[in-house]
Amino acid sequence: MHAPVIDHGLTVDPHATVAQLSAALATLPPDAYVAEHFGDVEVTLVFREPPEKADS
């Protein structure tokens, strides 16, 4: 059985400050990684949580 994929989307407004971006990133799990990105001026980053490791 596979663990469910959990994605988090973050859209960055072109007028966002570093403080706003930092605050938004701080809400994401620390082990999430960038899986995809979309956009040009207004960018959307998709972060994915790694699947949980199966207990042996």
PyMOL Python script that loads the backbone (N, CA, C, O; Angstrom):
from pymol import cmd

cmd.read_pdbstr("""\
ATOM      1  N   MET A   1       0.849  -1.171   0.000  1.00  0.00           N
ATOM      2  CA  MET A   1       0.000   0.000   0.000  1.00  0.00           C
ATOM      3  C   MET A   1       0.897   1.238   0.000  1.00  0.00           C
ATOM      4  O   MET A   1       1.924   1.276   0.678  1.00  0.00           O
ATOM      5  N   HIS A   2       0.495   2.245  -0.769  1.00  0.00           N
ATOM      6  CA  HIS A   2       1.258   3.482  -0.880  1.00  0.00           C
ATOM      7  C   HIS A   2       0.688   4.543   0.049  1.00  0.00           C
ATOM      8  O   HIS A   2      -0.523   4.635   0.246  1.00  0.00           O
ATOM      9  N   ALA A   3       1.583   5.336   0.612  1.00  0.00           N
ATOM     10  CA  ALA A   3       1.147   6.466   1.446  1.00  0.00           C
ATOM     11  C   ALA A   3       0.524   7.526   0.549  1.00  0.00           C
ATOM     12  O   ALA A   3       0.964   7.698  -0.587  1.00  0.00           O
ATOM     13  N   PRO A   4      -0.488   8.239   1.028  1.00  0.00           N
ATOM     14  CA  PRO A   4      -1.101   9.283   0.204  1.00  0.00           C
ATOM     15  C   PRO A   4      -0.118  10.425  -0.031  1.00  0.00           C
ATOM     16  O   PRO A   4       0.720  10.731   0.816  1.00  0.00           O
ATOM     17  N   VAL A   5      -0.241  11.045  -1.196  1.00  0.00           N
ATOM     18  CA  VAL A   5       0.584  12.197  -1.531  1.00  0.00           C
ATOM     19  C   VAL A   5      -0.101  13.434  -0.970  1.00  0.00           C
ATOM     20  O   VAL A   5      -1.293  13.648  -1.192  1.00  0.00           O
ATOM     21  N   ILE A   6       0.652  14.239  -0.248  1.00  0.00           N
ATOM     22  CA  ILE A   6       0.104  15.471   0.306  1.00  0.00           C
ATOM     23  C   ILE A   6       0.862  16.640  -0.293  1.00  0.00           C
ATOM     24  O   ILE A   6       2.067  16.784  -0.086  1.00  0.00           O
ATOM     25  N   ASP A   7       0.147  17.477  -1.041  1.00  0.00           N
ATOM     26  CA  ASP A   7       0.729  18.649  -1.677  1.00  0.00           C
ATOM     27  C   ASP A   7       0.247  19.917  -0.991  1.00  0.00           C
ATOM     28  O   ASP A   7      -0.864  19.967  -0.464  1.00  0.00           O
ATOM     29  N   HIS A   8       1.088  20.932  -1.004  1.00  0.00           N
ATOM     30  CA  HIS A   8       0.765  22.247  -0.469  1.00  0.00           C
ATOM     31  C   HIS A   8       1.098  23.256  -1.555  1.00  0.00           C
ATOM     32  O   HIS A   8       2.226  23.286  -2.046  1.00  0.00           O
ATOM     33  N   GLY A   9       0.133  24.082  -1.936  1.00  0.00           N
ATOM     34  CA  GLY A   9       0.369  25.106  -2.945  1.00  0.00           C
ATOM     35  C   GLY A   9       0.602  26.459  -2.301  1.00  0.00           C
ATOM     36  O   GLY A   9      -0.066  26.824  -1.333  1.00  0.00           O
ATOM     37  N   LEU A  10       1.557  27.200  -2.846  1.00  0.00           N
ATOM     38  CA  LEU A  10       1.859  28.537  -2.363  1.00  0.00           C
ATOM     39  C   LEU A  10       1.989  29.454  -3.567  1.00  0.00           C
ATOM     40  O   LEU A  10       2.908  29.304  -4.372  1.00  0.00           O
ATOM     41  N   THR A  11       1.068  30.403  -3.689  1.00  0.00           N
ATOM     42  CA  THR A  11       1.127  31.364  -4.780  1.00  0.00           C
ATOM     43  C   THR A  11       1.779  32.635  -4.269  1.00  0.00           C
ATOM     44  O   THR A  11       1.366  33.203  -3.258  1.00  0.00           O
ATOM     45  N   VAL A  12       2.805  33.069  -4.986  1.00  0.00           N
ATOM     46  CA  VAL A  12       3.579  34.242  -4.587  1.00  0.00           C
ATOM     47  C   VAL A  12       3.172  35.417  -5.448  1.00  0.00           C
ATOM     48  O   VAL A  12       3.358  35.410  -6.665  1.00  0.00           O
ATOM     49  N   ASP A  13       2.618  36.422  -4.805  1.00  0.00           N
ATOM     50  CA  ASP A  13       2.238  37.658  -5.484  1.00  0.00           C
ATOM     51  C   ASP A  13       3.509  38.442  -5.824  1.00  0.00           C
ATOM     52  O   ASP A  13       4.447  38.446  -5.027  1.00  0.00           O
ATOM     53  N   PRO A  14       3.566  39.101  -6.978  1.00  0.00           N
ATOM     54  CA  PRO A  14       4.777  39.838  -7.340  1.00  0.00           C
ATOM     55  C   PRO A  14       5.102  40.994  -6.382  1.00  0.00           C
ATOM     56  O   PRO A  14       6.225  41.498  -6.393  1.00  0.00           O
ATOM     57  N   HIS A  15       4.155  41.413  -5.570  1.00  0.00           N
ATOM     58  CA  HIS A  15       4.393  42.506  -4.615  1.00  0.00           C
ATOM     59  C   HIS A  15       4.644  41.991  -3.199  1.00  0.00           C
ATOM     60  O   HIS A  15       4.700  42.780  -2.256  1.00  0.00           O
ATOM     61  N   ALA A  16       4.794  40.693  -3.044  1.00  0.00           N
ATOM     62  CA  ALA A  16       5.011  40.109  -1.715  1.00  0.00           C
ATOM     63  C   ALA A  16       6.369  40.542  -1.168  1.00  0.00           C
ATOM     64  O   ALA A  16       7.346  40.681  -1.904  1.00  0.00           O
ATOM     65  N   THR A  17       6.395  40.748   0.123  1.00  0.00           N
ATOM     66  CA  THR A  17       7.655  41.092   0.780  1.00  0.00           C
ATOM     67  C   THR A  17       8.353  39.817   1.241  1.00  0.00           C
ATOM     68  O   THR A  17       7.748  38.745   1.276  1.00  0.00           O
ATOM     69  N   VAL A  18       9.612  39.941   1.589  1.00  0.00           N
ATOM     70  CA  VAL A  18      10.352  38.794   2.115  1.00  0.00           C
ATOM     71  C   VAL A  18       9.692  38.306   3.403  1.00  0.00           C
ATOM     72  O   VAL A  18       9.609  37.102   3.645  1.00  0.00           O
ATOM     73  N   ALA A  19       9.229  39.234   4.220  1.00  0.00           N
ATOM     74  CA  ALA A  19       8.570  38.855   5.474  1.00  0.00           C
ATOM     75  C   ALA A  19       7.305  38.041   5.195  1.00  0.00           C
ATOM     76  O   ALA A  19       7.061  37.043   5.872  1.00  0.00           O
ATOM     77  N   GLN A  20       6.504  38.443   4.220  1.00  0.00           N
ATOM     78  CA  GLN A  20       5.288  37.704   3.879  1.00  0.00           C
ATOM     79  C   GLN A  20       5.619  36.315   3.339  1.00  0.00           C
ATOM     80  O   GLN A  20       4.976  35.331   3.706  1.00  0.00           O
ATOM     81  N   LEU A  21       6.614  36.240   2.477  1.00  0.00           N
ATOM     82  CA  LEU A  21       7.008  34.952   1.911  1.00  0.00           C
ATOM     83  C   LEU A  21       7.571  34.034   2.994  1.00  0.00           C
ATOM     84  O   LEU A  21       7.253  32.846   3.033  1.00  0.00           O
ATOM     85  N   SER A  22       8.394  34.579   3.859  1.00  0.00           N
ATOM     86  CA  SER A  22       8.951  33.783   4.964  1.00  0.00           C
ATOM     87  C   SER A  22       7.857  33.253   5.878  1.00  0.00           C
ATOM     88  O   SER A  22       7.899  32.097   6.300  1.00  0.00           O
ATOM     89  N   ALA A  23       6.879  34.099   6.183  1.00  0.00           N
ATOM     90  CA  ALA A  23       5.773  33.677   7.051  1.00  0.00           C
ATOM     91  C   ALA A  23       4.964  32.563   6.394  1.00  0.00           C
ATOM     92  O   ALA A  23       4.557  31.616   7.066  1.00  0.00           O
ATOM     93  N   ALA A  24       4.729  32.666   5.097  1.00  0.00           N
ATOM     94  CA  ALA A  24       3.973  31.625   4.385  1.00  0.00           C
ATOM     95  C   ALA A  24       4.759  30.316   4.355  1.00  0.00           C
ATOM     96  O   ALA A  24       4.189  29.246   4.566  1.00  0.00           O
ATOM     97  N   LEU A  25       6.059  30.394   4.094  1.00  0.00           N
ATOM     98  CA  LEU A  25       6.881  29.187   4.054  1.00  0.00           C
ATOM     99  C   LEU A  25       6.973  28.519   5.420  1.00  0.00           C
ATOM    100  O   LEU A  25       7.099  27.297   5.508  1.00  0.00           O
ATOM    101  N   ALA A  26       6.912  29.304   6.471  1.00  0.00           N
ATOM    102  CA  ALA A  26       7.005  28.754   7.825  1.00  0.00           C
ATOM    103  C   ALA A  26       5.804  27.886   8.189  1.00  0.00           C
ATOM    104  O   ALA A  26       5.871  27.112   9.145  1.00  0.00           O
ATOM    105  N   THR A  27       4.706  28.003   7.439  1.00  0.00           N
ATOM    106  CA  THR A  27       3.519  27.186   7.714  1.00  0.00           C
ATOM    107  C   THR A  27       3.619  25.788   7.096  1.00  0.00           C
ATOM    108  O   THR A  27       2.810  24.913   7.404  1.00  0.00           O
ATOM    109  N   LEU A  28       4.605  25.583   6.233  1.00  0.00           N
ATOM    110  CA  LEU A  28       4.761  24.291   5.563  1.00  0.00           C
ATOM    111  C   LEU A  28       5.574  23.331   6.418  1.00  0.00           C
ATOM    112  O   LEU A  28       6.389  23.761   7.234  1.00  0.00           O
ATOM    113  N   PRO A  29       5.356  22.027   6.234  1.00  0.00           N
ATOM    114  CA  PRO A  29       6.173  21.059   6.961  1.00  0.00           C
ATOM    115  C   PRO A  29       7.650  21.240   6.575  1.00  0.00           C
ATOM    116  O   PRO A  29       7.950  21.481   5.406  1.00  0.00           O
ATOM    117  N   PRO A  30       8.564  21.128   7.531  1.00  0.00           N
ATOM    118  CA  PRO A  30       9.973  21.386   7.236  1.00  0.00           C
ATOM    119  C   PRO A  30      10.615  20.406   6.255  1.00  0.00           C
ATOM    120  O   PRO A  30      11.646  20.722   5.661  1.00  0.00           O
ATOM    121  N   ASP A  31      10.027  19.229   6.075  1.00  0.00           N
ATOM    122  CA  ASP A  31      10.612  18.271   5.141  1.00  0.00           C
ATOM    123  C   ASP A  31       9.932  18.277   3.767  1.00  0.00           C
ATOM    124  O   ASP A  31      10.250  17.452   2.910  1.00  0.00           O
ATOM    125  N   ALA A  32       8.997  19.210   3.564  1.00  0.00           N
ATOM    126  CA  ALA A  32       8.349  19.318   2.247  1.00  0.00           C
ATOM    127  C   ALA A  32       9.364  19.843   1.233  1.00  0.00           C
ATOM    128  O   ALA A  32      10.250  20.629   1.567  1.00  0.00           O
ATOM    129  N   TYR A  33       9.216  19.395   0.005  1.00  0.00           N
ATOM    130  CA  TYR A  33      10.140  19.819  -1.050  1.00  0.00           C
ATOM    131  C   TYR A  33       9.353  20.357  -2.239  1.00  0.00           C
ATOM    132  O   TYR A  33       8.173  20.049  -2.402  1.00  0.00           O
ATOM    133  N   VAL A  34      10.016  21.167  -3.072  1.00  0.00           N
ATOM    134  CA  VAL A  34       9.357  21.725  -4.253  1.00  0.00           C
ATOM    135  C   VAL A  34       9.184  20.598  -5.263  1.00  0.00           C
ATOM    136  O   VAL A  34      10.158  19.987  -5.703  1.00  0.00           O
ATOM    137  N   ALA A  35       7.935  20.332  -5.624  1.00  0.00           N
ATOM    138  CA  ALA A  35       7.634  19.258  -6.568  1.00  0.00           C
ATOM    139  C   ALA A  35       7.329  19.812  -7.956  1.00  0.00           C
ATOM    140  O   ALA A  35       7.653  19.189  -8.967  1.00  0.00           O
ATOM    141  N   GLU A  36       6.699  20.998  -7.998  1.00  0.00           N
ATOM    142  CA  GLU A  36       6.335  21.622  -9.268  1.00  0.00           C
ATOM    143  C   GLU A  36       6.278  23.124  -9.075  1.00  0.00           C
ATOM    144  O   GLU A  36       6.213  23.620  -7.950  1.00  0.00           O
ATOM    145  N   HIS A  37       6.302  23.834 -10.177  1.00  0.00           N
ATOM    146  CA  HIS A  37       6.102  25.278 -10.138  1.00  0.00           C
ATOM    147  C   HIS A  37       5.399  25.714 -11.419  1.00  0.00           C
ATOM    148  O   HIS A  37       5.580  25.119 -12.482  1.00  0.00           O
ATOM    149  N   PHE A  38       4.600  26.755 -11.294  1.00  0.00           N
ATOM    150  CA  PHE A  38       3.815  27.259 -12.418  1.00  0.00           C
ATOM    151  C   PHE A  38       3.875  28.778 -12.400  1.00  0.00           C
ATOM    152  O   PHE A  38       4.079  29.389 -11.351  1.00  0.00           O
ATOM    153  N   GLY A  39       3.698  29.374 -13.552  1.00  0.00           N
ATOM    154  CA  GLY A  39       3.546  30.814 -13.619  1.00  0.00           C
ATOM    155  C   GLY A  39       4.790  31.528 -14.099  1.00  0.00           C
ATOM    156  O   GLY A  39       5.841  30.933 -14.342  1.00  0.00           O
ATOM    157  N   ASP A  40       4.620  32.830 -14.222  1.00  0.00           N
ATOM    158  CA  ASP A  40       5.692  33.678 -14.696  1.00  0.00           C
ATOM    159  C   ASP A  40       5.851  34.859 -13.748  1.00  0.00           C
ATOM    160  O   ASP A  40       6.878  34.992 -13.083  1.00  0.00           O
ATOM    161  N   VAL A  41       4.836  35.714 -13.686  1.00  0.00           N
ATOM    162  CA  VAL A  41       4.885  36.872 -12.792  1.00  0.00           C
ATOM    163  C   VAL A  41       4.349  36.481 -11.424  1.00  0.00           C
ATOM    164  O   VAL A  41       5.006  36.712 -10.409  1.00  0.00           O
ATOM    165  N   GLU A  42       3.169  35.894 -11.391  1.00  0.00           N
ATOM    166  CA  GLU A  42       2.609  35.351 -10.151  1.00  0.00           C
ATOM    167  C   GLU A  42       2.929  33.864 -10.156  1.00  0.00           C
ATOM    168  O   GLU A  42       2.357  33.104 -10.938  1.00  0.00           O
ATOM    169  N   VAL A  43       3.825  33.457  -9.300  1.00  0.00           N
ATOM    170  CA  VAL A  43       4.351  32.096  -9.316  1.00  0.00           C
ATOM    171  C   VAL A  43       3.637  31.246  -8.279  1.00  0.00           C
ATOM    172  O   VAL A  43       3.399  31.689  -7.156  1.00  0.00           O
ATOM    173  N   THR A  44       3.301  30.026  -8.660  1.00  0.00           N
ATOM    174  CA  THR A  44       2.749  29.056  -7.719  1.00  0.00           C
ATOM    175  C   THR A  44       3.764  27.945  -7.547  1.00  0.00           C
ATOM    176  O   THR A  44       4.199  27.316  -8.512  1.00  0.00           O
ATOM    177  N   LEU A  45       4.132  27.719  -6.294  1.00  0.00           N
ATOM    178  CA  LEU A  45       5.049  26.631  -5.957  1.00  0.00           C
ATOM    179  C   LEU A  45       4.241  25.521  -5.306  1.00  0.00           C
ATOM    180  O   LEU A  45       3.417  25.780  -4.428  1.00  0.00           O
ATOM    181  N   VAL A  46       4.470  24.302  -5.728  1.00  0.00           N
ATOM    182  CA  VAL A  46       3.793  23.150  -5.147  1.00  0.00           C
ATOM    183  C   VAL A  46       4.833  22.363  -4.355  1.00  0.00           C
ATOM    184  O   VAL A  46       5.794  21.834  -4.913  1.00  0.00           O
ATOM    185  N   PHE A  47       4.618  22.300  -3.045  1.00  0.00           N
ATOM    186  CA  PHE A  47       5.494  21.552  -2.164  1.00  0.00           C
ATOM    187  C   PHE A  47       4.837  20.217  -1.858  1.00  0.00           C
ATOM    188  O   PHE A  47       3.622  20.146  -1.672  1.00  0.00           O
ATOM    189  N   ARG A  48       5.624  19.174  -1.805  1.00  0.00           N
ATOM    190  CA  ARG A  48       5.103  17.837  -1.535  1.00  0.00           C
ATOM    191  C   ARG A  48       5.770  17.302  -0.273  1.00  0.00           C
ATOM    192  O   ARG A  48       6.977  17.438  -0.076  1.00  0.00           O
ATOM    193  N   GLU A  49       4.952  16.693   0.567  1.00  0.00           N
ATOM    194  CA  GLU A  49       5.492  16.031   1.747  1.00  0.00           C
ATOM    195  C   GLU A  49       6.027  14.666   1.333  1.00  0.00           C
ATOM    196  O   GLU A  49       5.372  13.947   0.578  1.00  0.00           O
ATOM    197  N   PRO A  50       7.210  14.303   1.818  1.00  0.00           N
ATOM    198  CA  PRO A  50       7.717  12.965   1.484  1.00  0.00           C
ATOM    199  C   PRO A  50       6.828  11.899   2.101  1.00  0.00           C
ATOM    200  O   PRO A  50       6.271  12.109   3.179  1.00  0.00           O
ATOM    201  N   PRO A  51       6.688  10.766   1.441  1.00  0.00           N
ATOM    202  CA  PRO A  51       5.875   9.694   2.009  1.00  0.00           C
ATOM    203  C   PRO A  51       6.496   9.224   3.321  1.00  0.00           C
ATOM    204  O   PRO A  51       7.716   9.226   3.487  1.00  0.00           O
ATOM    205  N   GLU A  52       5.637   8.827   4.237  1.00  0.00           N
ATOM    206  CA  GLU A  52       6.128   8.341   5.528  1.00  0.00           C
ATOM    207  C   GLU A  52       6.888   7.038   5.312  1.00  0.00           C
ATOM    208  O   GLU A  52       6.515   6.203   4.489  1.00  0.00           O
ATOM    209  N   LYS A  53       7.942   6.895   6.062  1.00  0.00           N
ATOM    210  CA  LYS A  53       8.737   5.670   5.967  1.00  0.00           C
ATOM    211  C   LYS A  53       8.018   4.547   6.694  1.00  0.00           C
ATOM    212  O   LYS A  53       7.528   4.722   7.810  1.00  0.00           O
ATOM    213  N   ALA A  54       7.963   3.407   6.053  1.00  0.00           N
ATOM    214  CA  ALA A  54       7.295   2.248   6.657  1.00  0.00           C
ATOM    215  C   ALA A  54       8.144   1.726   7.816  1.00  0.00           C
ATOM    216  O   ALA A  54       9.368   1.636   7.718  1.00  0.00           O
ATOM    217  N   ASP A  55       7.481   1.392   8.891  1.00  0.00           N
ATOM    218  CA  ASP A  55       8.189   0.801  10.033  1.00  0.00           C
ATOM    219  C   ASP A  55       8.562  -0.643   9.682  1.00  0.00           C
ATOM    220  O   ASP A  55       7.753  -1.402   9.148  1.00  0.00           O
ATOM    221  N   SER A  56       9.781  -0.986   9.991  1.00  0.00           N
ATOM    222  CA  SER A  56      10.241  -2.351   9.676  1.00  0.00           C
ATOM    223  C   SER A  56      10.080  -3.257  10.875  1.00  0.00           C
ATOM    224  O   SER A  56      10.412  -4.440  10.804  1.00  0.00           O
TER     225      SER A  56
END
""", "prot")
cmd.dss("prot")
cmd.show_as("cartoon", "prot")
cmd.util.cbc("prot")
cmd.orient("prot")
